[in-house]
Amino acid sequence: MAMDFERYKKMNDDKEGSREMADATVDHTYHNDACGDGYRIFLKLGADGRITDASYTTNGCGFGLAALAVITKLVKGKTLDEAAKIGPSEIEADFEFPERRRNYPVTATEVMQQALELAR
């Protein structure tokens, strides 16, 4: 599988999944000192403990946006334990990143893990 540049462009043009969530259960901010990217993850939990909504904001590059778009989509409808099992390989299964950009799914996973911990 090769990177889908058309999908990448659409994800970035549409800012797919990117929005602040006023009624979030969790609002987690992360700053990557290495590259300067900032991520903010929003999670909303239902009464049954499932993630009913997830979104993000970022000042990072398009690859960061793509990784966050995928992981916030993947966690919706899952319990905290189910969401915690999502790793970089699940992000890559949904959207393949170029070799030199494979750090973005790793970082998105780390940030999501931190947000999930705050929800517990």
FIFI-928219 format. One record per atom (N, C-alpha, C): residue number from 1; residue in one letter; x, y, z. Coordinates in nm, 3 decimals. Example, Ala and Ser with C-alpha at 12.3 -4.5 7.8 and 13.67 -1.06 7.14 Angstrom:
<rs>
(r 1,"a",(1.319,-0.569,0.780))
(r 1,"a",(1.230,-0.450,0.780))
(r 1,"a",(1.320,-0.330,0.780))
(r 2,"s",(1.285,-0.225,0.708))
(r 2,"s",(1.367,-0.106,0.714))
(r 2,"s",(1.290,0.003,0.787))
</rs>
This chain:
<rs>
(r 1,"m",(0.085,-0.118,0.000))
(r 1,"m",(0.000,0.000,0.000))
(r 1,"m",(0.089,0.124,0.000))
(r 2,"a",(0.055,0.219,-0.083))
(r 2,"a",(0.130,0.344,-0.091))
(r 2,"a",(0.046,0.457,-0.034))
(r 3,"m",(0.114,0.563,0.007))
(r 3,"m",(0.042,0.677,0.064))
(r 3,"m",(-0.059,0.731,-0.037))
(r 4,"d",(-0.179,0.758,0.011))
(r 4,"d",(-0.287,0.812,-0.070))
(r 4,"d",(-0.281,0.965,-0.062))
(r 5,"f",(-0.212,1.027,-0.158))
(r 5,"f",(-0.191,1.171,-0.155))
(r 5,"f",(-0.323,1.248,-0.169))
(r 6,"e",(-0.417,1.195,-0.246))
(r 6,"e",(-0.547,1.262,-0.260))
(r 6,"e",(-0.620,1.265,-0.127))
(r 7,"r",(-0.619,1.153,-0.055))
(r 7,"r",(-0.684,1.149,0.077))
(r 7,"r",(-0.611,1.240,0.175))
(r 8,"y",(-0.478,1.240,0.171))
(r 8,"y",(-0.398,1.326,0.257))
(r 8,"y",(-0.437,1.473,0.233))
(r 9,"k",(-0.445,1.512,0.108))
(r 9,"k",(-0.481,1.649,0.074))
(r 9,"k",(-0.621,1.682,0.124))
(r 10,"k",(-0.714,1.590,0.105))
(r 10,"k",(-0.853,1.613,0.149))
(r 10,"k",(-0.859,1.624,0.302))
(r 11,"m",(-0.788,1.535,0.373))
(r 11,"m",(-0.787,1.541,0.519))
(r 11,"m",(-0.738,1.677,0.567))
(r 12,"n",(-0.635,1.728,0.503))
(r 12,"n",(-0.577,1.856,0.543))
(r 12,"n",(-0.662,1.975,0.498))
(r 13,"d",(-0.716,1.968,0.378))
(r 13,"d",(-0.802,2.077,0.330))
(r 13,"d",(-0.928,2.089,0.416))
(r 14,"d",(-0.987,1.974,0.450))
(r 14,"d",(-1.111,1.973,0.528))
(r 14,"d",(-1.087,1.980,0.679))
(r 15,"k",(-0.960,1.968,0.720))
(r 15,"k",(-0.926,1.962,0.863))
(r 15,"k",(-1.012,1.854,0.930))
(r 16,"e",(-1.014,1.737,0.867))
(r 16,"e",(-1.099,1.625,0.906))
(r 16,"e",(-1.088,1.593,1.056))
(r 17,"g",(-1.198,1.608,1.128))
(r 17,"g",(-1.204,1.576,1.270))
(r 17,"g",(-1.149,1.684,1.362))
(r 18,"s",(-1.101,1.794,1.305))
(r 18,"s",(-1.039,1.899,1.386))
(r 18,"s",(-1.144,1.999,1.432))
(r 19,"r",(-1.161,2.006,1.564))
(r 19,"r",(-1.251,2.106,1.623))
(r 19,"r",(-1.236,2.102,1.775))
(r 20,"e",(-1.260,2.214,1.836))
(r 20,"e",(-1.266,2.218,1.981))
(r 20,"e",(-1.401,2.163,2.025))
(r 21,"m",(-1.404,2.104,2.143))
(r 21,"m",(-1.527,2.046,2.194))
(r 21,"m",(-1.556,2.110,2.331))
(r 22,"a",(-1.660,2.192,2.335))
(r 22,"a",(-1.691,2.267,2.457))
(r 22,"a",(-1.733,2.177,2.573))
(r 23,"d",(-1.800,2.067,2.544))
(r 23,"d",(-1.853,1.980,2.650))
(r 23,"d",(-1.772,1.852,2.668))
(r 24,"a",(-1.643,1.860,2.640))
(r 24,"a",(-1.556,1.741,2.649))
(r 24,"a",(-1.540,1.694,2.792))
(r 25,"t",(-1.533,1.563,2.809))
(r 25,"t",(-1.502,1.502,2.938))
(r 25,"t",(-1.353,1.519,2.966))
(r 26,"v",(-1.273,1.508,2.859))
(r 26,"v",(-1.127,1.523,2.869))
(r 26,"v",(-1.081,1.626,2.767))
(r 27,"d",(-0.994,1.714,2.810))
(r 27,"d",(-0.932,1.815,2.724))
(r 27,"d",(-0.783,1.810,2.759))
(r 28,"h",(-0.705,1.745,2.671))
(r 28,"h",(-0.563,1.722,2.699))
(r 28,"h",(-0.476,1.797,2.599))
(r 29,"t",(-0.380,1.873,2.651))
(r 29,"t",(-0.287,1.950,2.568))
(r 29,"t",(-0.149,1.886,2.575))
(r 30,"y",(-0.083,1.879,2.459))
(r 30,"y",(0.049,1.818,2.449))
(r 30,"y",(0.136,1.908,2.362))
(r 31,"h",(0.259,1.930,2.405))
(r 31,"h",(0.355,2.006,2.326))
(r 31,"h",(0.479,1.920,2.303))
(r 32,"n",(0.514,1.902,2.177))
(r 32,"n",(0.632,1.825,2.140))
(r 32,"n",(0.751,1.920,2.136))
(r 33,"d",(0.837,1.910,2.236))
(r 33,"d",(0.953,1.999,2.243))
(r 33,"d",(1.051,1.978,2.128))
(r 34,"a",(1.053,1.857,2.072))
(r 34,"a",(1.148,1.826,1.965))
(r 34,"a",(1.117,1.902,1.837))
(r 35,"c",(0.987,1.913,1.802))
(r 35,"c",(0.954,1.976,1.674))
(r 35,"c",(0.866,2.100,1.689))
(r 36,"g",(0.813,2.123,1.809))
(r 36,"g",(0.730,2.240,1.832))
(r 36,"g",(0.582,2.220,1.806))
(r 37,"d",(0.542,2.102,1.760))
(r 37,"d",(0.400,2.075,1.736))
(r 37,"d",(0.322,2.078,1.866))
(r 38,"g",(0.203,2.133,1.860))
(r 38,"g",(0.112,2.130,1.972))
(r 38,"g",(-0.013,2.053,1.934))
(r 39,"y",(-0.057,1.965,2.020))
(r 39,"y",(-0.179,1.886,1.997))
(r 39,"y",(-0.274,1.909,2.114))
(r 40,"r",(-0.401,1.906,2.086))
(r 40,"r",(-0.502,1.912,2.190))
(r 40,"r",(-0.606,1.807,2.156))
(r 41,"i",(-0.628,1.713,2.248))
(r 41,"i",(-0.722,1.603,2.227))
(r 41,"i",(-0.845,1.628,2.314))
(r 42,"f",(-0.963,1.609,2.255))
(r 42,"f",(-1.089,1.621,2.326))
(r 42,"f",(-1.161,1.486,2.319))
(r 43,"l",(-1.207,1.438,2.433))
(r 43,"l",(-1.284,1.314,2.439))
(r 43,"l",(-1.412,1.340,2.517))
(r 44,"k",(-1.521,1.283,2.470))
(r 44,"k",(-1.648,1.287,2.543))
(r 44,"k",(-1.690,1.144,2.571))
(r 45,"l",(-1.717,1.117,2.699))
(r 45,"l",(-1.757,0.983,2.741))
(r 45,"l",(-1.905,0.980,2.769))
(r 46,"g",(-1.969,0.870,2.727))
(r 46,"g",(-2.109,0.849,2.756))
(r 46,"g",(-2.126,0.785,2.893))
(r 47,"a",(-2.249,0.774,2.937))
(r 47,"a",(-2.280,0.713,3.067))
(r 47,"a",(-2.232,0.569,3.075))
(r 48,"d",(-2.222,0.502,2.960))
(r 48,"d",(-2.177,0.363,2.958))
(r 48,"d",(-2.024,0.351,2.954))
(r 49,"g",(-1.953,0.463,2.959))
(r 49,"g",(-1.807,0.461,2.958))
(r 49,"g",(-1.745,0.455,2.820))
(r 50,"r",(-1.827,0.455,2.717))
(r 50,"r",(-1.773,0.454,2.580))
(r 50,"r",(-1.744,0.596,2.534))
(r 51,"i",(-1.649,0.607,2.445))
(r 51,"i",(-1.613,0.736,2.387))
(r 51,"i",(-1.718,0.770,2.282))
(r 52,"t",(-1.798,0.869,2.310))
(r 52,"t",(-1.905,0.905,2.217))
(r 52,"t",(-1.860,1.007,2.113))
(r 53,"d",(-1.753,1.080,2.145))
(r 53,"d",(-1.702,1.178,2.050))
(r 53,"d",(-1.553,1.200,2.079))
(r 54,"a",(-1.479,1.233,1.975))
(r 54,"a",(-1.336,1.261,1.987))
(r 54,"a",(-1.298,1.359,1.878))
(r 55,"s",(-1.215,1.456,1.916))
(r 55,"s",(-1.167,1.553,1.818))
(r 55,"s",(-1.030,1.604,1.863))
(r 56,"y",(-0.973,1.692,1.786))
(r 56,"y",(-0.838,1.743,1.814))
(r 56,"y",(-0.822,1.880,1.752))
(r 57,"t",(-0.721,1.949,1.797))
(r 57,"t",(-0.669,2.067,1.726))
(r 57,"t",(-0.517,2.051,1.725))
(r 58,"t",(-0.454,2.112,1.628))
(r 58,"t",(-0.307,2.106,1.620))
(r 58,"t",(-0.255,2.228,1.546))
(r 59,"n",(-0.134,2.267,1.582))
(r 59,"n",(-0.062,2.369,1.505))
(r 59,"n",(0.049,2.302,1.426))
(r 60,"g",(0.047,2.169,1.424))
(r 60,"g",(0.150,2.092,1.357))
(r 60,"g",(0.125,2.079,1.207))
(r 61,"c",(0.211,2.002,1.145))
(r 61,"c",(0.206,1.985,1.000))
(r 61,"c",(0.093,1.890,0.958))
(r 62,"g",(0.079,1.872,0.829))
(r 62,"g",(-0.025,1.788,0.773))
(r 62,"g",(-0.017,1.643,0.815))
(r 63,"f",(0.102,1.591,0.840))
(r 63,"f",(0.114,1.452,0.882))
(r 63,"f",(0.064,1.434,1.025))
(r 64,"g",(0.087,1.533,1.109))
(r 64,"g",(0.032,1.530,1.244))
(r 64,"g",(-0.120,1.535,1.240))
(r 65,"l",(-0.173,1.622,1.156))
(r 65,"l",(-0.317,1.632,1.139))
(r 65,"l",(-0.375,1.499,1.092))
(r 66,"a",(-0.312,1.435,0.996))
(r 66,"a",(-0.361,1.308,0.944))
(r 66,"a",(-0.362,1.200,1.052))
(r 67,"a",(-0.255,1.193,1.131))
(r 67,"a",(-0.248,1.092,1.238))
(r 67,"a",(-0.355,1.116,1.343))
(r 68,"l",(-0.377,1.242,1.380))
(r 68,"l",(-0.480,1.275,1.477))
(r 68,"l",(-0.620,1.250,1.422))
(r 69,"a",(-0.640,1.280,1.294))
(r 69,"a",(-0.770,1.255,1.232))
(r 69,"a",(-0.804,1.107,1.237))
(r 70,"v",(-0.707,1.023,1.209))
(r 70,"v",(-0.731,0.879,1.209))
(r 70,"v",(-0.756,0.828,1.350))
(r 71,"i",(-0.671,0.864,1.446))
(r 71,"i",(-0.687,0.807,1.579))
(r 71,"i",(-0.815,0.855,1.647))
(r 72,"t",(-0.854,0.980,1.625))
(r 72,"t",(-0.980,1.025,1.687))
(r 72,"t",(-1.099,0.952,1.624))
(r 73,"k",(-1.089,0.918,1.498))
(r 73,"k",(-1.195,0.839,1.434))
(r 73,"k",(-1.197,0.697,1.491))
(r 74,"l",(-1.080,0.639,1.511))
(r 74,"l",(-1.071,0.500,1.558))
(r 74,"l",(-1.121,0.481,1.701))
(r 75,"v",(-1.107,0.581,1.786))
(r 75,"v",(-1.147,0.562,1.926))
(r 75,"v",(-1.297,0.579,1.948))
(r 76,"k",(-1.367,0.642,1.858))
(r 76,"k",(-1.511,0.666,1.876))
(r 76,"k",(-1.586,0.534,1.888))
(r 77,"g",(-1.672,0.528,1.990))
(r 77,"g",(-1.753,0.409,2.013))
(r 77,"g",(-1.685,0.303,2.097))
(r 78,"k",(-1.560,0.325,2.132))
(r 78,"k",(-1.485,0.225,2.209))
(r 78,"k",(-1.485,0.260,2.357))
(r 79,"t",(-1.463,0.158,2.441))
(r 79,"t",(-1.440,0.181,2.583))
(r 79,"t",(-1.299,0.235,2.598))
(r 80,"l",(-1.267,0.284,2.717))
(r 80,"l",(-1.131,0.333,2.741))
(r 80,"l",(-1.029,0.221,2.722))
(r 81,"d",(-1.061,0.100,2.769))
(r 81,"d",(-0.969,-0.013,2.754))
(r 81,"d",(-0.951,-0.051,2.608))
(r 82,"e",(-1.060,-0.051,2.531))
(r 82,"e",(-1.050,-0.084,2.388))
(r 82,"e",(-0.968,0.022,2.315))
(r 83,"a",(-0.993,0.148,2.346))
(r 83,"a",(-0.920,0.258,2.281))
(r 83,"a",(-0.772,0.254,2.315))
(r 84,"a",(-0.741,0.211,2.438))
(r 84,"a",(-0.601,0.205,2.481))
(r 84,"a",(-0.521,0.101,2.404))
(r 85,"k",(-0.588,0.009,2.340))
(r 85,"k",(-0.520,-0.096,2.261))
(r 85,"k",(-0.484,-0.049,2.120))
(r 86,"i",(-0.533,0.067,2.081))
(r 86,"i",(-0.504,0.120,1.947))
(r 86,"i",(-0.360,0.172,1.946))
(r 87,"g",(-0.284,0.125,1.850))
(r 87,"g",(-0.144,0.165,1.839))
(r 87,"g",(-0.113,0.222,1.702))
(r 88,"p",(0.012,0.255,1.680))
(r 88,"p",(0.053,0.310,1.551))
(r 88,"p",(0.016,0.220,1.432))
(r 89,"s",(0.019,0.089,1.452))
(r 89,"s",(-0.011,-0.001,1.339))
(r 89,"s",(-0.157,0.011,1.296))
(r 90,"e",(-0.249,0.040,1.390))
(r 90,"e",(-0.389,0.059,1.352))
(r 90,"e",(-0.407,0.190,1.276))
(r 91,"i",(-0.332,0.292,1.314))
(r 91,"i",(-0.337,0.419,1.239))
(r 91,"i",(-0.284,0.396,1.098))
(r 92,"e",(-0.171,0.323,1.088))
(r 92,"e",(-0.111,0.294,0.957))
(r 92,"e",(-0.199,0.203,0.871))
(r 93,"a",(-0.279,0.120,0.935))
(r 93,"a",(-0.369,0.034,0.858))
(r 93,"a",(-0.478,0.118,0.790))
(r 94,"d",(-0.512,0.230,0.851))
(r 94,"d",(-0.614,0.319,0.795))
(r 94,"d",(-0.554,0.418,0.695))
(r 95,"f",(-0.431,0.462,0.722))
(r 95,"f",(-0.365,0.559,0.635))
(r 95,"f",(-0.214,0.537,0.641))
(r 96,"e",(-0.154,0.503,0.530))
(r 96,"e",(-0.011,0.474,0.529))
(r 96,"e",(0.071,0.604,0.520))
(r 97,"f",(0.166,0.616,0.610))
(r 97,"f",(0.254,0.732,0.614))
(r 97,"f",(0.385,0.698,0.544))
(r 98,"p",(0.449,0.796,0.481))
(r 98,"p",(0.582,0.771,0.423))
(r 98,"p",(0.679,0.730,0.534))
(r 99,"e",(0.779,0.656,0.499))
(r 99,"e",(0.875,0.603,0.597))
(r 99,"e",(0.929,0.712,0.691))
(r 100,"r",(0.968,0.825,0.637))
(r 100,"r",(1.028,0.928,0.722))
(r 100,"r",(0.926,1.005,0.805))
(r 101,"r",(0.798,0.972,0.789))
(r 101,"r",(0.691,1.037,0.865))
(r 101,"r",(0.618,0.939,0.959))
(r 102,"r",(0.675,0.822,0.977))
(r 102,"r",(0.611,0.720,1.061))
(r 102,"r",(0.614,0.753,1.210))
(r 103,"n",(0.684,0.859,1.246))
(r 103,"n",(0.684,0.903,1.385))
(r 103,"n",(0.550,0.967,1.423))
(r 104,"y",(0.474,1.014,1.327))
(r 104,"y",(0.347,1.081,1.357))
(r 104,"y",(0.242,0.987,1.414))
(r 105,"p",(0.223,0.867,1.361))
(r 105,"p",(0.130,0.774,1.427))
(r 105,"p",(0.175,0.737,1.569))
(r 106,"v",(0.306,0.730,1.591))
(r 106,"v",(0.358,0.700,1.725))
(r 106,"v",(0.322,0.813,1.821))
(r 107,"t",(0.347,0.936,1.779))
(r 107,"t",(0.317,1.051,1.865))
(r 107,"t",(0.166,1.063,1.890))
(r 108,"a",(0.085,1.044,1.787))
(r 108,"a",(-0.061,1.052,1.804))
(r 108,"a",(-0.109,0.947,1.903))
(r 109,"t",(-0.050,0.828,1.897))
(r 109,"t",(-0.086,0.722,1.992))
(r 109,"t",(-0.046,0.761,2.134))
(r 110,"e",(0.073,0.815,2.151))
(r 110,"e",(0.118,0.856,2.284))
(r 110,"e",(0.027,0.963,2.343))
(r 111,"v",(-0.009,1.061,2.262))
(r 111,"v",(-0.096,1.169,2.309))
(r 111,"v",(-0.234,1.114,2.345))
(r 112,"m",(-0.287,1.024,2.264))
(r 112,"m",(-0.417,0.965,2.294))
(r 112,"m",(-0.410,0.883,2.422))
(r 113,"q",(-0.303,0.809,2.443))
(r 113,"q",(-0.286,0.731,2.567))
(r 113,"q",(-0.290,0.823,2.688))
(r 114,"q",(-0.226,0.937,2.679))
(r 114,"q",(-0.227,1.035,2.788))
(r 114,"q",(-0.370,1.085,2.814))
(r 115,"a",(-0.443,1.115,2.708))
(r 115,"a",(-0.581,1.163,2.723))
(r 115,"a",(-0.670,1.054,2.785))
(r 116,"l",(-0.649,0.930,2.743))
(r 116,"l",(-0.728,0.819,2.797))
(r 116,"l",(-0.700,0.801,2.946))
(r 117,"e",(-0.576,0.820,2.987))
(r 117,"e",(-0.542,0.810,3.129))
(r 117,"e",(-0.615,0.917,3.211))
(r 118,"l",(-0.628,1.035,3.155))
(r 118,"l",(-0.699,1.142,3.224))
(r 118,"l",(-0.848,1.110,3.239))
(r 119,"a",(-0.900,1.027,3.148))
(r 119,"a",(-1.042,0.992,3.152))
(r 119,"a",(-1.072,0.885,3.258))
(r 120,"r",(-0.970,0.820,3.308))
(r 120,"r",(-0.993,0.710,3.404))
(r 120,"r",(-1.019,0.760,3.544))
</rs>
